[in-house]
Every structure is written in C-alpha cells, then in structure tokens.
Amino acid sequence: MPYNAEIIEELNILSRYNLDSTQEGIKVHSSAESDAIAATQRLFDKGLISQADGGYLTSLGLSAAEHSQKILQILT
C-alpha cells in the first residue's frame, strides 16, 4: 500500500515532535493549514496523540514518531 497524501501529512505532524523530551508536546492552531488540522485529528482518533489539536504523544504515538523520524532521516 503506497503512501497517500493523508498519511504523508500525518507523518509530517509526527516529525514535529521532539523525541528528546516526552514532556514537550505540540499545538496545531485553528489557523493552521486544513490538511495539518485534519491530520492531527486523525492521529488523535488513532490514539497516537493525547489531544485533537496536538498535545503529547501516547506510547503508541512515541513509537510511531520514532519510526517516522528515523525513516525521514534515512531518506534525507
């Protein structure tokens, strides 16, 4: 199954998390691009983040963010 635009945007959101601190979250403001807002909501619905507008990574989200950031590092 290839990546689609929604998955890529979710990966972009996961790449914004600082993996050096689990106490540092993100906030996606209502003025953000609609794609980013929708991706953040999907990540929340999937149980990867603690709030619909960002928040903190859940344990599953931390694992996903680690993997996604490693993939990004390898490819760039």
Protein Blocks (a to p, Z undefined) as FASTA:
>chain_A
ZZdfklmmmmmmmmmpcfkbmkbccdddfkbcfklmmmmmmmmmnopafbfnlpaadfkl
mmmmmmmmmmmmmmZZ
